[in-house]
Amino acid sequence: MELLAPAGNLEKLKVAVSYGADAVYLAGQSFGLRAAADNFTNWELMEAVQFVHTKNCKVYVVLNSFLFEQDLATLADFVTYLQNIEVDAIIASDLAVVKTVQAMSSLAIHLSTQASCLNLNSALCWKDMGVSRVILGREASLKDAEIIKSRSGLEVEMFIHGSMCMAYSGQCIISNYTQGRDSNRGGCAHSCRFNYTLKNQEEVDSGFFMSSKDLNGLNLLKQYQEAGVDSIKVEGRMKGPLYVATVCSVYSQALKNLNENGEVNLQDLAKGQEELKKFSHRDYTQASLLSAAGEESIHNERHELKSEYEVLGSIIEVNQSFLILEVKNYFYPGDQIEILRFDGSLCTIKVDKIETLWQEQLEKAKPSSLVKLPFYSGVEVNNLVRIQR
């Protein structure tokens, strides 16, 4: 199975690929559903494709917004550009986008989860229209995936980790009504996460009853494989590098164990689940993977479970006698820090001293600076460094 990771910007793309993703999905400046993400300029898209391909990975560009006539006027040129820089596929939900991509390129077309493909006949219909992969709606079960995969001849992609939508994928308009922001054109305000009051005759109930827990399918990895799922997808183009690195590391290591041994070791799964608690998240659920999600899948709280961990920066150079860290958050001599290796292991260091590149000792490391750390075996360029606060 392919591990497909989010890439909200170029930095997170490189983190995802370095920590084990087989493919990444990302957006240009238009036509996607995460308008608040950094997203990629055309130049950054070209750099992203070149980097990903040097790592023998793939890059998919999302064109999954629902478009008006004025949007379609510039789509053809963008599709031509994507063909020229050799992206591996596009992700679409609007039939007009599918037809434009077919007319202007030979790019593979993956059907976005926004199209709410939940059954075999729907998948076959999209296959007739030229789609080669369906990304099933998050309402679909692994059993649904197995049926669609075995009978359609299409590749099947399913979400395995990340935030969930309370509505049918691609059908929510709460943000339009409450905020004037179109959730199907990149403006989702996450109105389902708010506190609402429900009045039923004389009774009044208040809560976050439209807010879903986060999806976590790690323990069902073998079931994904048995269902014939081709790609397991991680949600989160708006999430930070620590999220991307941790999730990619955990799932890639679990996939490696599954491929080598035919099983995922229970001890390794437990260790992976502990790592998945080390960034901000809501309570976890398996949602509708085995049976339809019920009341137990509601996250009846406003806030996420905050992480005790914080990214300090990333290693940008490894010398035989020292490491160079690009600092993003403060830390001090005496702090204990952790370097996340690409193989999922940790290098725990107590920082005795912090030095500049000119060997001046510092009282603390400041963001946007470069500092030297002692050399440790097994550390590589682009390894993330974190601290437990």
C-alpha positions as CSV (number, residue, x, y, z in Angstrom):
1,M,0.0,0.0,0.0
2,E,1.1,3.5,-0.7
3,L,1.4,5.9,2.2
4,L,0.0,9.3,1.0
5,A,0.8,12.3,3.1
6,P,-0.3,16.0,3.1
7,A,2.1,18.7,2.0
8,G,0.8,22.2,3.0
9,N,4.1,23.8,1.8
10,L,7.5,22.9,0.6
11,E,9.0,22.4,4.0
12,K,6.3,19.9,5.0
13,L,6.6,18.1,1.7
14,K,10.2,17.4,2.4
15,V,9.4,16.3,5.9
16,A,6.7,13.9,4.7
17,V,9.0,12.3,2.0
18,S,12.0,12.1,4.4
19,Y,9.9,10.3,7.1
20,G,8.5,7.6,4.8
21,A,5.7,8.9,2.6
22,D,5.5,7.2,-0.8
23,A,3.5,10.1,-2.2
24,V,2.3,13.6,-1.3
25,Y,-0.7,15.6,-2.2
26,L,-0.6,19.4,-2.5
27,A,-2.3,22.4,-4.1
28,G,-1.4,25.3,-6.2
29,Q,-2.6,28.9,-5.6
30,S,-6.0,28.1,-7.0
31,F,-8.6,25.3,-7.4
32,G,-8.0,23.6,-4.1
33,L,-10.0,23.3,-0.9
34,R,-7.5,24.6,1.6
35,A,-7.3,28.3,0.8
36,A,-5.8,29.1,4.2
37,A,-2.8,26.7,3.6
38,D,0.5,28.2,2.3
39,N,0.0,26.3,-1.0
40,F,2.5,26.3,-3.8
41,T,3.5,28.8,-6.4
42,N,4.2,27.5,-9.9
43,W,7.9,27.7,-9.2
44,E,7.5,25.8,-5.9
45,L,5.4,23.1,-7.7
46,M,8.2,22.5,-10.1
47,E,10.7,22.3,-7.2
48,A,8.4,20.0,-5.3
49,V,8.0,17.6,-8.2
50,Q,11.8,17.5,-8.8
51,F,12.5,16.8,-5.2
52,V,9.8,14.1,-4.8
53,H,10.9,12.3,-8.0
54,T,14.5,12.2,-6.9
55,K,13.2,10.2,-3.8
56,N,11.3,7.8,-6.1
57,C,8.0,9.1,-4.7
58,K,4.9,10.6,-6.4
59,V,3.1,14.0,-6.2
60,Y,-0.6,14.6,-6.7
61,V,-2.0,18.1,-7.2
62,V,-5.5,18.8,-5.9
63,L,-8.0,20.5,-8.2
64,N,-10.9,19.5,-6.0
65,S,-12.8,22.8,-5.6
66,F,-16.2,23.1,-7.3
67,L,-15.7,25.7,-10.0
68,F,-17.7,28.5,-11.5
69,E,-17.4,29.7,-15.1
70,Q,-14.8,32.3,-14.4
71,D,-12.6,29.7,-12.6
72,L,-12.6,27.4,-15.7
73,A,-11.1,30.2,-17.8
74,T,-7.6,29.8,-16.2
75,L,-7.8,26.0,-15.5
76,A,-6.6,24.8,-18.9
77,D,-3.3,26.7,-18.7
78,F,-2.7,25.4,-15.2
79,V,-3.3,21.8,-16.3
80,T,-0.9,22.2,-19.2
81,Y,1.7,23.5,-16.7
82,L,1.1,20.5,-14.4
83,Q,1.6,18.2,-17.4
84,N,4.8,19.9,-18.4
85,I,6.4,19.6,-14.9
86,E,5.3,15.9,-14.8
87,V,3.1,15.6,-11.8
88,D,1.9,12.1,-11.3
89,A,-1.8,12.7,-11.0
90,I,-4.5,15.3,-10.2
91,I,-7.3,15.0,-7.7
92,A,-10.7,16.3,-8.9
93,S,-14.3,16.4,-7.8
94,D,-15.9,18.5,-10.4
95,L,-16.8,16.8,-13.7
96,A,-15.8,20.0,-15.6
97,V,-12.3,19.7,-14.1
98,V,-12.2,16.0,-15.1
99,K,-13.1,16.9,-18.7
100,T,-10.7,19.8,-18.9
101,V,-7.8,17.6,-17.6
102,Q,-8.6,15.0,-20.2
103,A,-8.7,17.5,-23.0
104,M,-5.5,19.3,-22.0
105,S,-3.3,16.5,-20.8
106,S,-2.6,12.8,-20.3
107,L,-2.5,13.2,-16.5
108,A,-4.0,10.4,-14.4
109,I,-7.2,11.5,-12.6
110,H,-8.0,10.6,-9.0
111,L,-11.5,11.2,-7.8
112,S,-11.6,13.4,-4.7
113,T,-13.4,12.3,-1.5
114,Q,-15.5,15.5,-2.1
115,A,-17.4,13.7,-4.8
116,S,-18.9,11.3,-2.2
117,C,-18.1,8.1,-4.0
118,L,-19.5,5.4,-1.6
119,N,-20.6,2.5,-3.7
120,L,-19.7,0.3,-6.7
121,N,-22.1,1.9,-9.2
122,S,-20.8,5.3,-8.5
123,A,-17.2,4.1,-8.9
124,L,-18.0,2.4,-12.2
125,C,-19.7,5.6,-13.4
126,W,-16.6,7.7,-12.7
127,K,-14.4,5.0,-14.3
128,D,-16.4,5.5,-17.5
129,M,-15.6,9.2,-17.3
130,G,-11.8,8.5,-17.2
131,V,-11.0,8.3,-13.5
132,S,-8.3,5.8,-12.6
133,R,-8.5,6.0,-8.8
134,V,-11.4,6.7,-6.4
135,I,-10.8,8.3,-3.0
136,L,-13.7,7.0,-1.0
137,G,-15.8,9.2,1.1
138,R,-14.9,8.9,4.8
139,E,-18.4,7.4,5.4
140,A,-17.3,4.3,3.5
141,S,-16.2,1.2,5.4
142,L,-13.4,-1.2,4.7
143,K,-16.0,-3.7,3.5
144,D,-17.3,-1.1,1.0
145,A,-13.7,-0.6,-0.2
146,E,-13.2,-4.3,-0.7
147,I,-16.3,-4.5,-2.9
148,I,-15.4,-1.5,-4.9
149,K,-11.8,-2.6,-5.4
150,S,-12.6,-6.2,-6.4
151,R,-15.4,-5.4,-8.8
152,S,-14.5,-2.0,-10.4
153,G,-10.9,-2.6,-11.4
154,L,-10.1,0.9,-10.1
155,E,-7.4,1.9,-7.6
156,V,-9.0,2.6,-4.2
157,E,-7.7,5.2,-1.8
158,M,-9.0,5.6,1.8
159,F,-8.2,8.0,4.7
160,I,-6.5,6.3,7.6
161,H,-5.5,9.3,9.9
162,G,-6.5,12.8,10.7
163,S,-9.5,15.2,11.1
164,M,-13.0,14.0,10.2
165,C,-15.9,15.8,8.7
166,M,-19.3,15.4,10.4
167,A,-21.1,15.7,7.1
168,Y,-21.0,13.5,4.0
169,S,-17.7,14.5,2.3
170,G,-18.3,17.4,-0.1
171,Q,-21.9,18.0,1.0
172,C,-21.5,20.4,4.0
173,I,-22.6,24.0,3.7
174,I,-22.7,25.0,7.4
175,S,-19.8,27.5,6.8
176,N,-21.8,29.1,4.0
177,Y,-24.7,29.7,6.3
178,T,-22.9,30.7,9.5
179,Q,-19.8,32.5,8.1
180,G,-20.5,33.3,4.5
181,R,-17.6,31.1,3.5
182,D,-18.0,28.3,0.9
183,S,-16.6,25.1,2.3
184,N,-16.6,23.5,-1.1
185,R,-14.4,26.3,-2.6
186,G,-11.7,26.4,0.0
187,G,-13.4,28.5,2.7
188,C,-14.4,26.0,5.4
189,A,-14.6,27.8,8.8
190,H,-15.0,24.4,10.7
191,S,-18.3,25.6,12.0
192,C,-19.0,22.0,13.1
193,R,-16.4,22.5,15.8
194,F,-18.4,25.2,17.6
195,N,-20.7,24.9,20.6
196,Y,-24.4,24.7,19.7
197,T,-27.5,24.8,21.8
198,L,-30.3,22.4,20.9
199,K,-33.8,23.3,22.0
200,N,-36.4,20.5,22.1
201,Q,-39.7,21.7,23.6
202,E,-38.8,22.5,27.2
203,E,-35.4,20.9,27.2
204,V,-32.2,22.7,26.3
205,D,-28.9,20.9,25.6
206,S,-25.6,22.6,24.8
207,G,-22.5,20.9,23.4
208,F,-20.1,20.2,20.5
209,F,-22.3,17.4,19.1
210,M,-21.3,18.0,15.5
211,S,-17.6,17.7,16.2
212,S,-16.0,14.4,15.3
213,K,-13.1,12.8,16.9
214,D,-10.0,12.3,14.8
215,L,-9.6,9.2,12.6
216,N,-6.9,6.7,13.7
217,G,-6.7,3.5,11.6
218,L,-3.3,2.3,12.7
219,N,-4.6,-0.9,14.4
220,L,-6.5,-1.8,11.3
221,L,-3.6,-1.6,8.9
222,K,-3.8,-5.3,8.0
223,Q,-7.5,-5.0,7.3
224,Y,-6.8,-2.2,4.9
225,Q,-4.4,-4.5,3.1
226,E,-6.8,-7.4,3.1
227,A,-9.5,-5.1,1.6
228,G,-7.2,-4.4,-1.3
229,V,-6.8,-0.7,-0.6
230,D,-4.1,0.8,-2.8
231,S,-3.3,4.0,-0.9
232,I,-3.8,5.0,2.7
233,K,-4.2,8.7,3.1
234,V,-3.3,11.0,5.9
235,E,-5.4,14.2,6.3
236,G,-3.7,17.4,7.3
237,R,-2.4,20.0,4.9
238,M,-3.0,22.7,7.6
239,K,-1.0,20.7,10.2
240,G,2.5,21.4,11.3
241,P,5.8,19.6,10.6
242,L,5.7,17.6,13.9
243,Y,2.4,16.1,12.9
244,V,3.6,15.2,9.4
245,A,6.9,13.7,10.6
246,T,5.3,11.7,13.4
247,V,2.4,10.3,11.4
248,C,4.5,9.4,8.4
249,S,7.2,7.8,10.6
250,V,4.6,5.7,12.6
251,Y,2.6,4.5,9.6
252,S,5.6,3.9,7.3
253,Q,7.3,1.7,9.9
254,A,4.1,-0.2,10.5
255,L,3.7,-0.8,6.8
256,K,7.3,-2.0,6.6
257,N,6.6,-4.5,9.3
258,L,3.4,-5.6,7.6
259,N,5.1,-6.1,4.3
260,E,8.1,-8.0,5.8
261,N,6.2,-10.2,8.3
262,G,2.6,-10.3,7.1
263,E,1.6,-8.9,10.5
264,V,2.1,-5.8,12.5
265,N,3.6,-6.5,15.9
266,L,1.3,-5.6,18.8
267,Q,4.1,-4.1,20.8
268,D,5.1,-1.9,17.8
269,L,1.5,-0.8,17.4
270,A,1.3,0.2,21.0
271,K,4.5,2.2,20.6
272,G,3.2,3.8,17.5
273,Q,-0.1,4.8,19.2
274,E,1.9,6.5,22.0
275,E,3.8,8.5,19.4
276,L,0.5,9.5,17.8
277,K,-0.4,11.2,21.1
278,K,2.6,13.5,21.0
279,F,1.1,16.2,18.8
280,S,-2.2,18.2,19.2
281,H,-5.2,16.0,18.3
282,R,-8.7,15.2,19.3
283,D,-9.6,11.9,20.9
284,Y,-9.3,9.1,18.3
285,T,-11.9,7.0,16.6
286,Q,-12.0,4.3,14.0
287,A,-15.1,6.2,12.6
288,S,-16.9,4.1,10.0
289,L,-14.1,1.8,9.0
290,L,-15.7,-1.3,10.6
291,S,-19.3,-0.1,11.3
292,A,-21.2,3.2,10.9
293,A,-19.9,5.9,13.2
294,G,-22.2,6.5,16.2
295,E,-22.4,8.7,19.3
296,E,-19.0,7.4,20.5
297,S,-17.3,9.2,17.6
298,I,-18.3,12.7,18.8
299,H,-15.6,14.9,20.3
300,N,-17.8,16.8,22.7
301,E,-15.2,19.5,23.5
302,R,-14.1,22.7,21.8
303,H,-10.4,22.2,22.0
304,E,-8.0,19.5,20.8
305,L,-5.8,17.6,23.3
306,K,-2.8,19.8,23.3
307,S,0.7,18.4,22.7
308,E,3.3,18.5,25.4
309,Y,5.9,18.5,22.5
310,E,7.1,21.4,20.4
311,V,9.4,21.5,17.4
312,L,12.7,23.1,18.1
313,G,13.9,23.1,14.5
314,S,15.6,20.8,12.0
315,I,19.1,19.6,11.4
316,I,20.6,21.3,8.3
317,E,24.1,20.0,8.5
318,V,25.9,16.9,9.9
319,N,29.6,17.3,10.5
320,Q,31.9,14.6,11.9
321,S,32.2,16.6,15.2
322,F,29.0,18.6,15.4
323,L,25.4,19.1,14.1
324,I,23.9,22.4,12.9
325,L,20.4,23.1,14.0
326,E,18.1,25.7,12.4
327,V,16.2,27.0,15.4
328,K,12.4,27.6,15.4
329,N,11.7,27.8,19.1
330,Y,13.6,28.8,22.3
331,F,15.5,26.2,24.3
332,Y,18.2,26.4,27.0
333,P,21.4,24.7,28.2
334,G,20.3,21.8,30.4
335,D,17.2,21.0,28.4
336,Q,16.6,17.5,27.2
337,I,15.8,17.3,23.5
338,E,14.8,14.5,21.1
339,I,16.0,14.1,17.5
340,L,13.5,12.1,15.4
341,R,15.4,9.9,13.0
342,F,13.9,8.8,9.7
343,D,13.7,5.2,10.8
344,G,11.3,6.1,13.7
345,S,13.9,5.9,16.5
346,L,14.7,8.7,18.8
347,C,18.1,10.3,19.8
348,T,17.7,11.8,23.3
349,I,20.2,14.5,24.2
350,K,20.8,16.6,27.2
351,V,22.1,19.9,26.0
352,D,25.2,20.8,28.0
353,K,25.9,23.9,26.0
354,I,24.6,25.9,23.0
355,E,27.1,27.5,20.6
356,T,27.0,29.7,17.6
357,L,28.8,28.7,14.5
358,W,31.7,30.8,15.7
359,Q,31.8,28.9,19.0
360,E,30.3,31.6,21.1
361,Q,28.4,30.1,24.0
362,L,24.7,31.2,24.3
363,E,22.4,31.4,27.3
364,K,19.5,30.3,25.1
365,A,18.9,29.3,21.4
366,K,16.6,31.8,19.7
367,P,14.3,31.3,16.7
368,S,15.7,32.0,13.2
369,S,19.2,31.3,14.3
370,L,21.8,28.6,13.7
371,V,23.4,26.8,16.6
372,K,25.9,23.9,17.0
373,L,25.0,20.7,18.8
374,P,27.4,17.8,19.6
375,F,27.6,15.1,16.9
376,Y,25.4,12.0,17.4
377,S,25.6,8.9,15.2
378,G,22.6,8.2,13.0
379,V,21.4,11.8,12.8
380,E,20.8,13.0,9.3
381,V,20.1,16.3,7.5
382,N,16.3,17.3,7.8
383,N,15.8,15.3,11.0
384,L,13.3,17.2,13.2
385,V,14.2,18.1,16.8
386,R,11.5,18.4,19.5
387,I,11.2,19.0,23.2
388,Q,8.7,18.1,25.8
389,R,7.6,21.2,27.6
